[in-house]
Amino acid sequence: MGAWDADPSDPGSALFQSYFDRHFRIFCYLAIRPLHNLRGTLAVSETSIPVDIVEPTQYPQGISGRMHLQINWNCNYTCSYCFQNGKRANQPRLESLQGWREAFLSLTPPWKILITGGEPLLNKNAEELAEIISSCGHYIHLITNLSLPERNISNFINHAGVGLRIISASWHPEHISLSSFITKAKNVKNLMPGSSKFIASYVYTGDNTELEKIAFLAKEHQIPFQIRLMRKNDVTDRKVEETLAETAQSPWLSYRKTRSWFGHHCSAGKDYFVVDGTGHIYRCFSDLDTGKAPIGNFLKGDLKMSKSICLHRSECCMIGLEFPSRSDERKLIS
């Protein structure tokens, strides 16, 4: 009798054993997870992320984890295609730096801290916060729309010092021309430390003319662009995505296809967190946007790290591919 002819109800069959093993592992995971949550603190890091998975120039020693730190939820731009759509506008902003140095010292360095918003540089504490993060041995990745005066951006860069690894600046054609953005991007790039990297990004809305201009100017001025696809309800247009994936691949123009990680191993809650201005910690943006309660507070040090399975069907995942658990393609639930 062949494997596919086996009786799945027979406990001795290979098919039964495979079925039983798969579901038994899921049951054990869900049963043991509450106990696992009793272990560990923020200062614990089982393994650093392999160097070849992150950008080796920016993170030569690897990183211990990654945090999206939302210091300002409001933005001075009102882009029609913004995927946030104001849904996070009422979240608290970082008003005081009291306790933040101690909190960052509790992390096993180096962590990659993505300072973001809204527009983070609108927060008056951004510069001093960058200095704190860098002095605690962590790396800084600033995500900005590059709208503030160059002197403000220069002050942030100076305070961040050698801890600054990446500035990601998004071009928004509804507010600034491409030539003006490129000029400012070049000026900011020249202000950055030699070990850091400047990356521009653009939300593709279907205008191939804009894409062609970006490709030309990005190469001419050596400003790498990451192209992002506009999403509706956190879902991408697959046909447009396939076209974009073929056209936006060059040394100066790149696009990473999106996917849903529902049912797979997830780094959120173990190697990755979202932290708001009051220190509240969320496993990921999807948890935050769907009203999940915070899992701890960064300033109080009461977070317990644990592995998890992704339960969100969103294709707008901010965690990405930087963590070892993302390399596991097995889907544990459907």
Secondary structure, DSSP 8 states (H G I E B T S, - for coil): --GGGS-TT-TTSHHHHHHHHHHHHHHHHHHHHHHHTTS--TT--S----TTTS-TTT-TT--SEEEEEES----S---TT-SSTTTTTTS------TTHHHHHHTS-S-EEEEEESSSGGGSTTHHHHHHHHHHTT-EEEEEE---S-HHHHHHHHHHHGGGEEEEEEEE-TTTS-HHHHHHHHHHHHHHS-TT-EEEEEEEE-S-HHHHHHHHHHHHHHT--EEEEE--BTTB--HHHHHHHHHHS-BTTEE-------TTSEE-BTTTEEEE-TT-EEES-HHHHHTT---SEETTTT------EE-----S--SSTT-SGGGG-------
